[in-house]
């Protein structure tokens, strides 16, 4: 029962946060300089006032701001994010069209960074006094410190241009028209470079955090107790040390997961990955208000959802949370 | 007995290079027989715990056995490989630790943690383990074993957790139990219960127990034989009765004498001038609370009234959760009470001015944590006066004088906190409080973290300063023996309420309330004549 009421409470709060974000985004974007009608008119080659006014009227831009806001918010409530006049498509359709590619990229990066990062961190902690442990930390620091776009370009240079092992850009081979398994393999091959590049930073963060957290947990009194029981070192590391060390990692993983929609703009641009990131970039360049607002909405939604998930998982992982509030 | 269970021969434990001495322990020789409780007594740094670590094969990194043998039932433990040693741990040698609050894995259920002992040694089926876990929890006297087995450590009190630790250590009926200060972190009444439990289980199972402690009161309660250690060497050994009645070595004598409580302060006239008066003080801690959750409320103080005369020492005695620290913090101004009136020398303490604040200072429990490690102690002492407008050079000069006042060299003003021992740091803490020339000092468990001999010195310092500077003292402690040594009057608190108050003499010799009697009865060593209080209360 407390669990249900906890979830209910969180849902209500999440809805309120989302509403606040929608309103805030709306005002932010209207405060930004630049007039979408002017941009569109400019591209159409027309400069006369009549044309501009027509455009404004068509898109509702001539209405007072509160009216525009009300129309927008009530639209969002019914999952109507408006129409992208630049792309000549409903915003929702555009986003849903691009979402899978982004989720595939960021999800893969998430799994890679979490799995490799935590494993490397555990290894580094168990060999804290050994040169191999230090080596892991040096490599992690390197990944942590190097700018993402530079890593991306170097990866393309080495693995695509020099070695020719992996495709340099895109989602699949253009014109190949693979079917079934062949298509999956083709996408996977295209996925390797961008996903690894995107995952490197967080992988380094996980490695460092896991190591520090493991070493800290290893100093705790209950580890002495576990040894006094005669437990084998492997069991002690897994059941007592890692289980306690994993708590801050959950928090970090929640943060990373929340960025899955909005966090890949750079990578998608460098690798020409057809995802939300690139869509957002284009929308920004074209003052495509409705599309931008729609993307912002989905970014925020994902952050909120993963925050909630993190809290839920945390409560499962740490029994103390339920009582001690 | 000719065949001891544990025989330590010429054991030397070498410390890593750069330590303050070469050996943690050297030339150790002692035996422990089956069915016997041996208390290893010493102050911090005596090497008493390190010896236990050697027996468990758990020496910290850098420390190694340089010489000697540790024979357990004929097996030299120092020559065992780690896997061989591991087979003995938990199975034939069990261990319990000082800190029950942190000795259990916070994320695992109690039952799982006890069952792990069987799993570690590949014993019993899962079902049998569960049944045995319930039996063990029952055996150590915990109520409702089934729900305890399902509980997590945070749901249990300190005493309950220590019982769980004992159940765990005894799960496989080890021949040797090592108990490293197992009652030091517990309240006095809980300590008495745990000591009784260990003794009963030991008698029932005929185990040998190596009981490590710093407290001669505890020794008197539980020991068959005693081994006194200092600086890594054995000072004196003997049966408990002989050693307590007639210690041969000066150091042993000093340790036994240092136990506070050998003399109650004489009854004194009630003070004429009231310095502090507190009336109807209440404080409720509220936690949690949300849209769907009720708030949790704990009444830390419930309608507390007291007065403190100028030059008087008032002791606030109570166990954890009694509200004694909250009371101290409200008086100093670190907490805001919900209700009640406080007056200090006629002025109200609500919204006190900086000038009034200066006149009430606090000395904290943990001398390690209460000094900023990056600030030289001269400056740490001078900061208060500087904040109150004294020129920096003058404040620093005054700090040096104060260091001399609390018995430290003036030259140490340039040093950092980590260069001092616990006792020295507490002297620094007192100097810091004195720097503002207060009229009242609130000392919250100010000697609880210190070794007994150091404790005695710091208490003497308090008494001297009080006399010389005409200070008033509010002395908060859980330790009745300490309170007996220094306080004129006592207030016994429990769960935010005052249980009883009166002169120290009266409370110790003729307690009126059941709870006060219970507290006095729980003082370790009172039946065996270590604490003079015992004879007073008995008479």
Interface residues (C-beta under 8 A of the other chain):
Chain A: X2 X5 X6 X8 X9 X12 X220 X221 X222 X224 X225 X226 X227 X228 X229 X230 X231 X232 X235 X239 X240 X243 X244 X317 X318 X319 X320 X323 X324 X325
Chain B: X56 X58 X86 X87 X88 X89 X90 X91 X94 X95 X97 X99 X102 X103 X104 X105 X106 X107 X108 X116 X117 X119 X120 X121 X152 X154 X155 X165 X168 X169 X287 X288 X290 X291 X292 X293
